[in-house]
Amino acid sequence: MTDSMRLWDTLRREVVPFDPPHTVNFYVCGITPYDSTHVGHAATMLLYDLVERRLRDRGHEVRSVRNVTDVDDSILGRAAELGVNYLDLGLAGVRQFEEDMGALSVLPSWKQPRATSVIPQILSAVADLLDKGFAYVSDGSVYFSSGSYEQFGQLSRLDRPEMLHIAAERGGAPDDPAKRDPLDFVLWQKARPGEPSWESQWGPGRPGWHIECTAMAMDNFGPQIHLHGGGADLVFPHHECERAQSDSLAGRTTVHHWLHQAMVRYEGEKMSKSLGNLVFIRDLREKFDPRAIRLGIISHHYRTAWEYDDGDVPLAADHLARWEAAGEGDGALAEVRERLDDDLDSPGAVAAINEAVSRGEGVTAAARLLGIELEV
């Protein structure tokens, strides 16, 4: 196949050809499992699911890794608040997430590692960064020196004051007195009372958030990730820091293409656990066909932030009923392929199917490519 898919690249800030080899390595930052899956989570997973389905349709083998961050500040804080073990909280969260993703027909990931499963790899990576001069030990913790990576800030394209502001909001602790620079970030956090810890050559502690993903990605792919991303809120600090430490470890560019899902809003604010304005997939599933939920979400383009509306899923259910009534056929299949190759234009793909149905054509094949099995 000569024509490439074209996808937005967060680093280059433009739509560019995405032309990976036959076997595609992609890594999507999954969940920190301390609450149920909300529409924002689902939008990110459905973005990567559509990419994988089209890549498979084009003849590629896809190796997708979707991690679980089962130890970090967020899950430990929530577990302490609830008075439960953080691993038990994580297990329940993962179970709910997998149930929700299965209902939405998200393809199973090739691997789904947990941060706690790669502690030896994390320790090795931290030691390597120290040996190479990219990190330093201070007050029992190990920090990455952000100034040692010349491209720090290029992924997010934020200036220093903006990075400091966002780091303070998202747990980056720029006021940590142990840091040489406020933008440095923790690789190994010294043990704190009441928190889980592991032994290391720098003393007992636990991994920092960013090094977990580097270790999980490199453990499965080495320094060769063709597509990497998650929600747009991860661009900084998480992916900026992950890029810095991964490239420093490998001595080369490790991620060839960065892809991010825009934020989903509800009631005028970004849908987030901290704001409490969440629409949970499990609640929607009690009222609607999961296929309509999937269709309602992918009817929005991944690069455009959108406001969840209570009418989204009922409208999608109406579309679904019309598609099923049209019967079997490959109407709109070519158009859907074309639309997906054009920066994953899923709203355009949905519109093409609606037009084919209006012409009296069956659309089972086109709907299947969008991950929707029609009952005809």
Buried (B, 14 or more C-beta within 10 A) or exposed (E): EEEEBBBBBBBEEEBBEBBBEEEBBBBBBBBBBBBBBBBBBBBBBBBBBBBBBBBBBBEBEBBBBBBBBBBBBBBBBBBEEEEBEBBEBBBBBBEBBBBBBEBBBBBEBBBBBBBBBBBEBBBBBBBBBBEEEBBBBBEBBBBBBBEBBEEBBBBBEBEEEEBBEBBEEBBBBBEBEBBEEBBBBBBBBBBEEEBBBBEBEBBBBBBBBBBBBBBBBBBBBEBBBBBBBBBBBBBBBBBBBBBBBBBBBBEEBBBBBBBBBBBBBBEEEBBBBEEEBBBBBBEBBEEBBBBBBBBBBBBBBBBEEBEBEEEBBEBBBEBBEBBBEBBEBBBBBEBBBBBBBBBBBBBBBBBBBBBBBEEEBBBBBBBBBBBBEBEB
